[in-house]
Amino acid sequence: MKKVYLFFLIFSIVFFSAHGQTDIEKEIISDLIEAEFGSVTDESSITGKDQMDNSIIILSETFTQTIDTEDDLLVKFLRTGLAGLDSCTMNDFFKKNQSSVKIPEFCLDQIKIIYMTKKEWNEIIKGGGWSRYHSIYGYIPTISLSRPGINEDMNKGLIYYDAISDKLGGSGFYLILEKVNNKWIVKEKIISWRS
């Protein structure tokens, strides 16, 4: 009986460390959201009577992507656009983003976060397009995130996010973050696309 229990314990540790989200990934995601969306100023506040004040929507699961890292335009784009990107962090990013994980829920002081599944988001868009989305949420952005790639020293990360509020109202970014004084700080940022 002890051998069976030990086997399942070891299997669970190995499986979840290989496939599940780690605490450091959660830290990077929450610090990124706080840095990019966590405070409201006169210039960045969301205004308009049809919109929910100071809110964002986060898709509750990370996206996945499968690419050939040996000969891919994305790899070349990242290497030329992010001077501080090392191959260990980039390889970890591509490896992790072959699977999707649930985004951790957290709170910010000045911004309300609405968590939405990809299924719920797709149903809104398929059930009336962006006009349906706007009738429910106004023009607040929907944020989609990748899993962060992390270097061996666990002090640098690469992550992707996009923010979309309309068919022609969105953009995507790749960022390098570094851990400074127990906080993940954005060090480099490049735009991947804009509509």
Buried (B, 14 or more C-beta within 10 A) or exposed (E): EEEEEEEEEEEEEEEEEEEEBBEBBBBBBBBBBBBBBBBBEEEEEBEEEEBBBBBBBBBBBBBEEEEEEEEEEBBEEBEEBBEEBBEBBBBBBBEBBEEBBEBBEBEBEEBEBEBBEEEEBEEBBEEEEBEBBBEEBBBBBBBBBBBBBBBEEEEBBBBBBBBBBEEEEBBBBBBBBBBEEEEBEBBBEBEBEEE
